[in-house]
Amino acid sequence: MWCEGAFFFFPLISWCWIAVSFPIRPRSVATFVGDDSMIVGTARRMVLIGVTLVLIGMGITAMASGAELPAPLTAADSLAQTRPREAIAVLEHFAAEPGARALPVRRALLLRLRQAYVDLGDNAAAGRVSMQLRELGLRERDPVSLAWAQLPDIDEHLRSYRPDAAREALDRVAGGGDLPGAPDLAFSIDMAYGRAHLLKAEYEHAIERFQAGAALSDRTGHPAASRVEALMNIAYTYTGLLDHAGAYRVVTEAFQADDGRLRARTRSLLHLARALSLIDLGRPAEAEQDFARALRISRDGAMSVLEGRVLADWADLALRRERFADAERLSRAALRVAEASADNGTAITARANLGFALGGQSRLAEALGYIDQVIAHFRRQGNKQALVSMLDEKGRMLQRQGALKELVGVLREQQELERKQFTEQRSKAVAALQERFERTENQRRIELLQEQNRLKDAVIRNRELQRVVLGLAVVLMLVIGGFIGLMYRRAGKSNARLRELNGRLAEHAERDPLTGLYNRRSFVDRMQARAGGVAHERRGQARGAGDVLVVLDLDHFKQVNDTHGHGAGDAVLVEVAKRLQAVVRDSDTVLRWGGEEFVIHSAGCDAAQAAALARRILDAIAGTPVDAGGTLLRVTVSAGMIDLPFAGLDEAQCGWQQALELADGALYLAKSAGRNRCCQLLPPTGPPPPVAELERDLGAAVAAGLVGLRTILPSAPDAGAAGDAGLSYAS
């Protein structure tokens, strides 16, 4: 798959165009200083407008954007660089072949053919190719082909100095195609937008568009040529801003961007652009060299329109340097070429240059013949601005030659034109003000009538609304009564359901989801609520009876998970929970503290009952193997037990949290002593030691006799056989 593209080539917006677009800075083409001076400038350069835009307007080249092209198109691209006529022959021969019928190939062929005709200055032939391109777009319903076909019309708007019309047409083209998929088309549109802004002296917007095109150039079919075009347009914008050094710098950058594959027409225009930049910088000798190169390239490529333009601009430089004989020679050559190629724009320019060159040689009669032809052309054209400028320059020449009688006639005509011009401008300004006033007044009246209508409509709507509201009020009351009754019934059902859900939620908040035992949070809440009623509970308990906290931990539980998986571990936890619930009293609380750790809180339990409870626990867990998914596992636990209160200490000295920590320490003493046993902390015979010291090192405190320790073993003699050995399997 391959794609093609093309681009507008706008490489030469000449200084004549700058003078027209920016009348505050008329640029003289030939300036003679002192009493012997003759100014020839703005008007004569204005006649170059059409010529310049013909050259820069519609240079369209279809290029490949990364895919392989058919061989004839590749060959035509090579020939078009220096021999556009031979490229046309190759393209016309290929057009009749079957391989040229596919839409993308046909579009690329027509774009190349049109470009070759433009290079040769044959705009009529280029126009016929544009019609074929339009027919292709309509037949194939191809918006890209239709967009390319419309670009010459946009270029005509720009050549005729109709920037607003050009922008309207560009808006339609830009909105009707897939520009992201056609980078060459998008580039051409950016260049056209920039030219339209430049024609209206909107420099900032013009530079934005040209820079956008420069950024897009790498995605076009010929990146170097696209970049050269964008840079030259930026250079012309700098010229409009009177930044001649900046213009020359950008033109130099454009030369550096040449990859050696530029078309001859492009390279000629590039030399012409640099020549004009050098003229503005006051470096005419260097400009002469670029004019010579541009002329040689245009002649080698048989590009007669471009050749005539180069000669006309070169004559312009000769006039500036007061080399009137050279100016006459170059102007006559430009006129011959322009008349032979039917290039009226360049012909007008050449006649103006020739007339002022003859005037500089005191050949007044001959000079007036050519100058009056140009003036008559502007008069027929109705171009009053150019006409006034030409009359001004003609008057200066007549003054220099002492032809006072003719000078008076010229001055009168010039004054009359300027008076008419001023009157027309004033009339237009008054008419614009009157139109603006009437438009504003009419708008105000329309707005007043609209406001009155809105008020009337509002009154009518309010009356209708009142009637509707009164009618709906009764219906609404009935509906509300029924709705309230229905909502009461639904609310009752919802409240019942909510109470049920709250009960479940409270249970879930207090219970461990795996074992169904109370969880740590519920135990903490119970113990905190218990703290306020401890004294009352003590009076209600039997003498010698108190609370007991037992902390239990499964021995070698990690081996169950590692060996049999977490499913077996969960089964063990559930079975241990069931056995613990089976051996405690109904008043006792069994909870899962976390992981494989459990806590039992037994209230009103004396020493004998506590020892019996510990033994029942050990027997219940170790007595019967646990079925863990078909595998029978012998499970044991180690436990730590403590009385609450401990050693006669009140809750402030040893609360339930400290007691739980001490019981946990006793648990690890049981682990250290061989597992499958319970270590019960006993109060000392003497004064109780500080709780902090017991928490710091319980084992040392036991060894020092600060606190007693009782070891409770299971009833069965072989129940503890697996204590140190870990888990065992039952046969």
KAWOBEL-V93515 format. One record per backbone hydrogen bond with DSSP energy under -0.5 kcal/mol. CO is the residue of the C=O (numbers start at 1). NH is the residue of the N-H. E is the energy in kcal/mol with one decimal. If there is no record, write none. Layout:
# KAWOBEL-V93515
CO/NH/E + CO/NH/E
This chain:
# KAWOBEL-V93515
3/65/-1.6 + 5/63/-1.8 + 8/10/-0.6 + 12/14/-0.9 + 14/17/-0.6 + 14/18/-1.7 + 15/19/-2.4 + 16/20/-1.7 + 17/21/-2.7 + 18/22/-2.2 + 22/25/-2.2 + 23/26/-0.6 + 26/28/-0.6 + 30/32/-0.5 + 30/40/-2.1 + 31/33/-0.5 + 34/37/-1.8 + 38/40/-0.6 + 40/29/-1.7 + 40/30/-2.6 + 41/45/-2.1 + 42/46/-1.5 + 43/47/-0.9 + 45/48/-1.6 + 46/49/-1.8 + 47/51/-0.5 + 48/52/-3.2 + 49/53/-2.4 + 50/54/-2.0 + 51/55/-2.1 + 52/56/-2.4 + 53/57/-1.8 + 54/58/-0.5 + 58/60/-1.0 + 59/61/-0.5 + 61/63/-0.6 + 63/5/-0.9 + 70/73/-0.6 + 70/74/-1.9 + 71/75/-2.6 + 72/76/-2.4 + 73/77/-2.2 + 74/78/-1.7 + 75/79/-2.3 + 76/80/-2.6 + 77/81/-0.6 + 78/81/-0.8 + 79/82/-1.3 + 79/83/-3.6 + 81/264/-2.5 + 83/87/-1.7 + 84/88/-2.1 + 85/89/-1.8 + 86/90/-2.0 + 87/91/-2.3 + 88/92/-2.8 + 89/93/-1.9 + 90/94/-2.2 + 91/95/-1.8 + 92/96/-0.6 + 93/96/-0.9 + 94/97/-1.6 + 97/100/-1.7 + 98/101/-1.7 + 102/106/-3.2 + 103/107/-2.7 + 104/108/-2.0 + 105/109/-2.5 + 106/110/-2.5 + 107/111/-2.2 + 108/112/-2.1 + 109/113/-2.6 + 110/114/-2.6 + 111/115/-2.0 + 112/116/-2.3 + 113/117/-2.0 + 114/118/-2.2 + 115/119/-2.5 + 116/120/-1.6 + 117/121/-0.6 + 117/122/-2.3 + 118/121/-1.1 + 121/123/-1.5 + 122/126/-2.0 + 123/127/-2.3 + 124/128/-1.8 + 125/129/-2.0 + 126/130/-1.8 + 127/131/-1.7 + 128/132/-1.7 + 129/133/-2.2 + 130/134/-2.2 + 131/135/-2.5 + 132/136/-2.2 + 133/137/-2.1 + 134/138/-2.3 + 135/139/-2.6 + 136/140/-2.6 + 137/141/-0.8 + 137/142/-2.1 + 141/143/-0.7 + 142/146/-1.9 + 143/147/-2.1 + 144/148/-2.4 + 145/149/-2.2 + 146/150/-1.2 + 147/150/-0.5 + 147/151/-0.9 + 148/151/-0.7 + 148/152/-0.5 + 150/153/-0.5 + 150/154/-1.6 + 151/155/-2.5 + 152/156/-2.0 + 153/157/-1.8 + 154/158/-1.9 + 155/159/-2.6 + 156/160/-1.9 + 157/162/-2.8 + 158/161/-1.4 + 162/166/-2.2 + 163/167/-2.5 + 164/168/-2.2 + 165/169/-2.2 + 166/170/-2.5 + 167/171/-2.5 + 168/172/-1.7 + 169/173/-2.3 + 170/174/-3.3 + 171/175/-1.5 + 173/176/-1.3 + 173/177/-0.5 + 177/179/-1.4 + 178/181/-0.9 + 179/182/-2.1 + 182/186/-2.3 + 183/187/-2.4 + 184/188/-2.3 + 185/189/-2.2 + 186/190/-2.1 + 187/191/-2.3 + 188/192/-2.2 + 189/193/-2.7 + 190/194/-2.4 + 191/195/-2.2 + 192/196/-2.3 + 193/197/-2.3 + 194/198/-2.3 + 195/199/-2.4 + 196/200/-0.9 + 197/200/-0.5 + 197/202/-2.9 + 198/201/-1.7 + 201/203/-1.3 + 202/206/-2.3 + 203/207/-2.9 + 204/208/-2.0 + 205/209/-2.1 + 206/210/-2.6 + 207/211/-3.0 + 208/212/-2.1 + 209/213/-2.2 + 210/214/-2.3 + 211/215/-2.3 + 212/216/-1.4 + 213/217/-0.9 + 214/217/-0.6 + 216/219/-1.8 + 217/220/-1.6 + 222/226/-2.3 + 223/227/-2.5 + 224/228/-2.5 + 225/229/-2.3 + 226/230/-2.4 + 227/231/-2.6 + 228/232/-2.3 + 229/233/-2.1 + 230/234/-2.0 + 231/235/-2.2 + 232/236/-2.1 + 233/237/-1.7 + 234/238/-2.1 + 235/239/-1.9 + 236/240/-2.1 + 237/241/-1.4 + 238/243/-2.8 + 239/242/-2.0 + 242/244/-1.2 + 243/247/-2.1 + 244/248/-2.5 + 245/249/-2.3 + 246/250/-2.2 + 247/251/-2.3 + 248/252/-2.3 + 249/253/-1.9 + 250/254/-1.9 + 251/255/-1.9 + 252/256/-1.9 + 253/257/-1.3 + 255/258/-1.3 + 263/267/-2.5 + 264/268/-2.5 + 265/269/-2.3 + 266/270/-1.9 + 267/271/-2.0 + 268/272/-2.3 + 269/273/-2.4 + 270/274/-2.0 + 271/275/-2.2 + 272/276/-2.1 + 273/277/-1.9 + 274/278/-2.5 + 275/279/-1.9 + 276/280/-1.8 + 277/281/-1.4 + 278/283/-2.9 + 279/282/-1.6 + 283/287/-1.7 + 284/288/-2.3 + 285/289/-1.1 + 286/290/-1.6 + 287/291/-2.4 + 288/292/-2.2 + 289/293/-2.1 + 290/294/-2.7 + 291/295/-2.4 + 292/296/-2.3 + 293/297/-2.4 + 294/298/-2.1 + 295/299/-2.3 + 296/300/-2.6 + 297/301/-1.8 + 298/303/-2.8 + 299/302/-1.4 + 302/304/-1.2 + 303/307/-2.3 + 304/308/-2.6 + 305/309/-1.8 + 306/310/-2.4 + 307/311/-2.3 + 308/312/-2.3 + 309/313/-2.5 + 310/314/-2.4 + 311/315/-2.4 + 312/316/-1.7 + 313/317/-1.7 + 314/318/-2.1 + 315/319/-2.2 + 316/320/-1.8 + 317/321/-1.8 + 318/323/-2.7 + 319/322/-1.5 + 322/324/-1.1 + 323/327/-2.4 + 324/328/-2.5 + 325/329/-2.5 + 326/330/-2.8 + 327/331/-2.5 + 328/332/-2.5 + 329/333/-2.1 + 330/334/-2.5 + 331/335/-2.6 + 332/336/-2.4 + 333/337/-2.2 + 334/338/-2.6 + 335/339/-2.6 + 336/340/-2.0 + 337/341/-1.9 + 338/343/-3.1 + 339/342/-0.8 + 342/344/-1.1 + 343/347/-2.0 + 344/348/-2.4 + 345/349/-2.0 + 346/350/-2.9 + 347/351/-2.5 + 348/352/-2.3 + 349/353/-2.6 + 350/354/-2.9 + 351/355/-2.6 + 352/356/-2.1 + 353/357/-2.2 + 354/358/-2.5 + 355/359/-2.2 + 356/360/-1.9 + 357/361/-0.6 + 358/361/-0.9 + 358/363/-2.4 + 359/362/-1.8 + 362/364/-0.9 + 363/367/-2.3 + 364/368/-2.9 + 365/369/-1.4 + 366/370/-1.5 + 367/371/-2.6 + 368/372/-2.8 + 369/373/-1.1 + 370/374/-1.7 + 371/375/-2.5 + 372/376/-2.6 + 373/377/-2.0 + 374/378/-2.3 + 375/379/-2.4 + 376/380/-2.7 + 377/381/-2.3 + 378/382/-1.2 + 378/383/-1.8 + 382/384/-1.5 + 383/387/-2.2 + 384/388/-2.7 + 385/389/-1.9 + 386/390/-2.6 + 387/391/-2.4 + 388/392/-2.0 + 389/393/-2.3 + 390/394/-2.7 + 391/395/-2.5 + 392/396/-1.9 + 393/397/-1.9 + 394/398/-2.5 + 395/399/-2.5 + 396/400/-2.0 + 397/401/-1.8 + 398/402/-0.8 + 398/403/-2.0 + 399/402/-0.7 + 402/404/-1.8 + 403/407/-2.0 + 404/408/-2.4 + 405/409/-1.6 + 406/410/-2.2 + 407/411/-2.8 + 408/412/-2.6 + 409/413/-2.3 + 410/414/-2.8 + 411/415/-3.0 + 412/416/-2.7 + 413/417/-2.5 + 414/418/-2.7 + 415/419/-2.7 + 416/420/-2.8 + 417/421/-3.0 + 418/422/-2.7 + 419/423/-2.9 + 420/424/-3.1 + 421/425/-2.5 + 422/426/-2.8 + 423/427/-3.0 + 424/428/-2.9 + 425/429/-2.4 + 426/430/-2.9 + 427/431/-3.0 + 428/432/-2.6 + 429/433/-2.5 + 430/434/-3.0 + 431/435/-2.9 + 432/436/-2.5 + 433/437/-2.7 + 434/438/-3.0 + 435/439/-2.7 + 436/440/-2.5 + 437/441/-2.9 + 438/442/-3.0 + 439/443/-2.3 + 440/444/-2.3 + 441/445/-2.4 + 442/446/-2.7 + 443/447/-2.6 + 444/448/-2.1 + 445/449/-2.6 + 446/450/-2.6 + 447/451/-2.2 + 448/452/-2.3 + 449/453/-2.6 + 450/454/-2.2 + 451/455/-2.1 + 452/456/-2.3 + 453/457/-2.6 + 454/458/-2.2 + 455/459/-2.1 + 456/460/-2.3 + 457/461/-2.6 + 458/462/-2.4 + 459/463/-2.0 + 460/464/-2.3 + 461/465/-2.5 + 462/466/-2.2 + 463/467/-1.8 + 464/468/-2.2 + 465/469/-2.8 + 466/470/-2.4 + 467/471/-2.0 + 468/472/-2.3 + 469/473/-1.7 + 470/474/-0.8 + 471/475/-0.9 + 472/476/-3.0 + 473/477/-2.2 + 474/478/-1.9 + 475/479/-2.4 + 476/480/-3.0 + 477/481/-2.3 + 478/482/-2.2 + 479/483/-2.6 + 480/484/-2.9 + 481/485/-2.0 + 482/486/-2.2 + 483/487/-2.7 + 484/488/-2.3 + 485/489/-1.8 + 486/490/-2.3 + 487/491/-2.8 + 488/492/-2.2 + 489/493/-1.9 + 490/494/-2.7 + 491/495/-2.8 + 492/496/-2.0 + 493/497/-2.4 + 494/498/-2.7 + 495/499/-2.6 + 496/500/-2.1 + 497/501/-2.6 + 498/502/-2.9 + 499/503/-2.3 + 500/504/-2.2 + 501/505/-2.9 + 502/506/-2.9 + 503/507/-2.3 + 504/508/-2.8 + 505/509/-2.2 + 506/510/-1.3 + 507/511/-1.9 + 510/519/-2.8 + 512/516/-2.3 + 517/512/-3.7 + 518/592/-2.3 + 519/523/-1.9 + 520/524/-2.7 + 521/525/-2.3 + 522/526/-2.4 + 523/527/-2.8 + 524/528/-2.4 + 525/529/-2.2 + 526/530/-1.9 + 527/531/-1.2 + 529/532/-0.6 + 530/533/-1.4 + 531/534/-0.8 + 533/537/-1.9 + 534/538/-2.3 + 535/539/-1.6 + 536/540/-1.1 + 537/541/-0.8 + 538/541/-0.7 + 542/545/-2.0 + 546/605/-3.9 + 547/644/-3.0 + 548/602/-2.8 + 549/642/-1.8 + 550/552/-0.5 + 550/600/-2.8 + 551/640/-2.4 + 552/598/-2.4 + 553/638/-2.3 + 554/557/-0.8 + 556/559/-0.8 + 556/560/-0.7 + 557/560/-0.9 + 557/561/-1.4 + 558/562/-2.7 + 559/563/-2.7 + 560/564/-2.8 + 560/565/-0.7 + 561/565/-1.1 + 565/569/-1.7 + 566/570/-2.5 + 567/571/-2.0 + 568/572/-2.2 + 569/573/-2.2 + 570/574/-2.4 + 571/575/-2.3 + 572/576/-2.7 + 573/577/-2.2 + 574/578/-2.0 + 575/579/-2.3 + 576/580/-2.3 + 577/581/-2.2 + 578/582/-1.5 + 579/583/-1.1 + 580/583/-0.6 + 580/584/-1.0 + 585/588/-1.0 + 589/601/-2.8 + 590/518/-1.3 + 591/593/-0.7 + 591/599/-2.5 + 594/597/-2.2 + 596/554/-1.6 + 597/593/-1.6 + 597/594/-1.7 + 598/552/-3.0 + 599/591/-2.5 + 600/550/-2.6 + 600/602/-0.6 + 601/589/-2.7 + 601/603/-0.5 + 602/548/-2.6 + 605/546/-1.4 + 606/610/-2.3 + 607/611/-2.4 + 608/612/-2.4 + 609/613/-2.5 + 610/614/-2.2 + 611/615/-2.1 + 612/616/-2.5 + 613/617/-2.2 + 614/618/-2.3 + 615/619/-2.8 + 616/620/-2.9 + 617/621/-2.1 + 618/622/-2.4 + 619/623/-2.2 + 620/624/-0.5 + 621/635/-0.5 + 626/628/-0.9 + 626/633/-3.1 + 627/629/-0.7 + 628/631/-0.6 + 630/632/-0.5 + 631/628/-3.3 + 631/633/-0.6 + 632/730/-1.2 + 633/626/-4.0 + 633/635/-0.6 + 634/728/-1.0 + 636/555/-2.6 + 638/553/-2.3 + 639/679/-2.4 + 640/551/-2.8 + 641/681/-2.8 + 642/549/-2.6 + 644/547/-2.2 + 646/649/-2.2 + 650/653/-0.8 + 650/654/-2.8 + 655/659/-2.5 + 656/660/-2.3 + 657/661/-1.9 + 658/662/-2.4 + 659/663/-2.5 + 660/664/-2.1 + 661/665/-2.0 + 662/666/-2.3 + 663/667/-2.0 + 664/668/-1.7 + 665/669/-1.4 + 666/670/-2.0 + 667/671/-2.1 + 668/672/-2.1 + 669/673/-1.7 + 670/675/-2.4 + 671/674/-1.1 + 676/714/-0.6 + 677/639/-2.3 + 678/680/-0.6 + 678/712/-3.3 + 679/641/-2.4 + 679/681/-0.5 + 680/710/-3.0 + 682/708/-2.3 + 690/694/-1.4 + 691/695/-2.5 + 692/696/-1.9 + 693/697/-1.6 + 697/701/-1.8 + 698/702/-2.4 + 699/703/-2.2 + 700/704/-2.0 + 701/706/-2.3 + 701/707/-0.8 + 702/705/-1.3 + 708/682/-2.5 + 710/680/-3.6 + 710/712/-0.5 + 712/678/-2.4 + 716/719/-1.1 + 718/721/-1.3 + 720/723/-1.9 + 722/726/-1.3 + 728/634/-3.3
